[in-house]
Amino acid sequence: MSEEKLHQEDERLDELFRRSLGEMRSEPSAGVWKKVNRTLFRSELSRFHFGNLPKATWGIIPAAVIITGIALYFGLTDTTVTSGQAHKRTVEARHASPKQTVTGGPADQRTSGQVDHGKPIAGTTAPTHQDSISPYHQNTIPPSTPPYHHTTTPPSPNTTVTSGPADQRTVEARHASPKQTVTSGQADKRTSGQVDSGKLAAVTTVLTPQDTAPPYHHTTIPPSTDTTAPLPHGITRAHASSLDIGLNITPDMVFYQEGSGSFKYNYSFDLGARYNIGRFYIQSGVGLMYSQDIGNYAISYLSNDSVGFYYVVDQYTIDPGNPGVPLFETKQVTVYDSVQHLTDNSTKNTYYYIQLPLTAGFRIINKPLWRLSVEAGLFYTWLVSSDEPAPSYYISEGRVLEIERESPERNSQSLGLTGGISVEYQFARNFFLLVEPTMKYYVQAIQENSSRGDKQPFSIGLRAGIWYRMNFKNKTK
Amino acid sequence: MALDPAIIEGCIMERRKEQQMLYQHFASPMLSLCMRYCRNRMEAEDVLQEGFIKIFRKISTFRQSGSLEGWVRRIMINQAINHLKSQKLLFLDADPYIIGNQIAEEQPEEQAELRYQPDELMQMIQELPPGYKVVFNLYVFEGYSHKEIAEELEISENTSKSQLSRARSYLRRKLAEKKRV
């Protein structure tokens, strides 16, 4: 067959395929877009990087955390039960002169309204001796609920008594327009209103000892019953000072800004210790972190491209039977004429780190059965062991020129920031479960030879463990 | 059918709706392209998926003065070639069992070409050894010269020519077998 005809046949063959398949369309399955969508989402998520945040954020975030913490601390003080700061009641009794303020003490303070003592209130009890011996009208609240001496007052049509589950009491008595309102409840916050005793003819309220708020200028204020309210069996209240020790496991998803756009998993086991001071705690411990990477290698090699081979004389000898005639010993040399590249990502590198965290936390919610805390701090990692297998590849015919490692080297030490929100559930007298979503950001590089995003990834994890509490003092049950 | 420039803008802004519209526009022809480089549909869909992810990540680098389809096509081809390389399939070496001259007499007649269904022809291409397949696709469908193929695959022009010749011989033999059946 002539060369021209062969060329025509080639063209015809090419045209056959071009015509038949050139405009061919094949509808992909629906799962392809879903996978694309999912990968794009992950990629967008992984591009989030703390380093990209405006510098002002680094000041705003801690300030917001502190302010929120303070606000929550004071906002929740009266609704949560902790030792050392149970109830606060302030009694203000406004006399015509002087102003009298009665405070029940650090463990039990009540607030009452203002009472104008310029004019006596009929039916109310005169100040007790405790009033007179307290220079600033501050009295120590006796442990038992005292019966109020004035539990019976003359009835008055202008007196309203309201009882309910809440814990407020308001008493207003104005002598110009006699009126008294008492709202009582079970809990432990009481506020009384203003009383213009000079114009109050008669106020009648029947109050039980438990339900009765000490009105206004009464100096004998019963202690809060909440601090001694019974707890579920076997449950111990939070203590002013205690030490918690726990074992935890934390799977982490580590996000890398650059590179594959995906995330990797780390697993940590740690022994943690917390020292609690009231609602605050300091936490440290030691952990072992397992991390895995895919080993990426680029292998360049010269391949045999059917160029052929040649023989090269290796050595020669003179034929002893034919003097002067050399006998050549040759060896075959293959001709390599193109550089090929292989990538190998079949190996897995494993790393073990020792982690040493140091964090401070604050319990926002401190219930007998469960607690919610926020914490933040630093962690230090130290690479103690690594296993990086050699690349695995197969080249049928060829010669390796270079093996280039594409996965970055790991640094031996790193420092990072960590934060979390921990939820504790007290399931036994001294044991509680901890679940804590955590976030880590590596301030110092953990990898070399890579872009910034790869060097400083961030991770999101879930720490879960079982803890034991050792109480030091103020133990109540 | 031209693509609305607003879709490209939306893709640059990483809006999912526009990304999906671009995907729907190009998915079918690009899957056919990928199938010519791969062994089966499933593998082709993997390449298609990776190719589109690359497209959406790099679309901000696309110069809108050029052809978007050409750009998308180019990315898909590169993705397919990289896939073959990563799977260690792209060995552009000789196959001693296929010698073009030996089956020259088995070339199909022109009339017989009409009997081949596109799916059959696609299967023949998919069954080609990877090296033949890539060179054949680049030369026949993409219009690359041997010089361009050599640069793309980092091989010599002679290697490209020999791979194409063997690909054609292989396909002729397959066409002849089909014809006999």
Interface residues (C-beta under 8 A of the other chain):
Chain A: M1 L6 E9 D10 R12 L13 D14 L16 F17 R18 S20 L21 G22 E23 M24 R25 S26 E27 P28 S29 G31 V32 W33 K35 V36 N37 T39 L40 S43 E44 G261 S303 N304 D305 S306 V307 D337 S338 V339 Q340 H341 L342 T343 N345 Y393 Y394 S396 E397
Chain B: E14 R16 Q19 Q20 Y23 A27 S28 P29 L31 S32 M35 R36 R41 E45 L48 Q49 F52 I53 F56 R57 K85 S86 K88 L90 F91 L92 D93 A94 A104 Q107 E110 E113 Y116 P118 L121 M122 I125 Y139 V140 F141 E154 I155 S156 N158 T159 S162 R168 L171 R172 L175
